[in-house]
Amino acid sequence: MLESLTGFVVVGVAILVGWILGRIDLLGEHARPVLARLTFFVLSPFLLFTVLSQADVHTLFSSLLPVSAIAAVAVIVAYALIARFAFRRSVGETVIGALSAGQVNSNNIGIPLSLYLLGSAAYPAPVILLQLLVFTPVTMAILDAVTTARTSLWRSVVRVATNPLVLGSALGALVSVLGIDLPPVVLQPALLIANACVPVLLIAYGISLHGQRVLGPSGRRRDIVLATTLKLVAMPLIAWAVAEFVFSLSAHDVLVVTVLAALPTAQNVFNYSQRYDIGETISRDTVFLTTIGCVPVLIIVTLLLG
């Protein structure tokens, strides 16, 4: 169990470094937007391409995919209905909050935790595929529409199709499906750039925490509490129930999908909120609370199911 905490230690140190950089103002006032654009347009697409292109196609389309999809969609819809009709939030804030509740950190926490906790780093691949080839295009289309004064269906389609995150994910999945063996002259430069994504993203997140108070008087406390509760409690329970009683998966696969559902909110959601300047408080605080809160949740899940 102590080895499974390694992924959290790695993430925590990177965030702490970012917080220190923000506190001493080493990178200046433009650090956050510059790092956010670097991550969104360059580093993240390379990371997604390398992860998906090297994933086993059988793992990508295994039975873990529909279970993870049902659990994610259930909490996303639940949050969206409550935020939109009970809290009266805008479409943009509703989208960011819904992603905070249903999109898991399948890369920089999911991959190392899957390796240490479940014995293989390949299990998060179906979740990565789902989030980046389904959730990301839909999210980008909605956020582009609500932040752009002049929009049309054709422009929305073009923006989504040319979005660097979507392009990187689609190309990576295509390489995996076609069984293309990338030569080192292609793969190694891509890996070099991809490996910078997680630390830069976490450092940027750490910088954003300086001067902020979690659950501060932002007027969005109930949004954050709702997203955190759905993420850490509802989503693992739904994944477990669907895997156990609907798909009748093996005990090991039930453990896998439940652990994946209990992962914290993806830092990419914070990246989206920075990029579009929408719901940053909701995504930032939910990422923070779920990253800390998922530790006892994962311990309980592994004790009960492992």
Protein Blocks (a to p, Z undefined) as FASTA:
>chain_A
ZZmmmmmmmmmmmmmmmmmmmmnomnojmlmmmmmmmmmmmmmmmmmmmmmmmpcfklmm
mmklmmmmmmmmmmmmmmmmmmmmmnopafklmmmmmmmmmmccfklmmmmmmmmmnopa
klmmmmmmmmmmmmmmmmmmmmmmmmpfbacfklmmmmmmmpmklmmmmmmmmmmmnopa
cdfklmmmmmmmmmmmmmmmmmmmmmmmgopaehianhpmmmmmmmmmmmmmmmmmmmmm
mmmmmnopafklmmmmmmmmmpccdfklmmmmmmnopaklmmmmmmmmmmmmmmmmmmmm
mmmmZZ
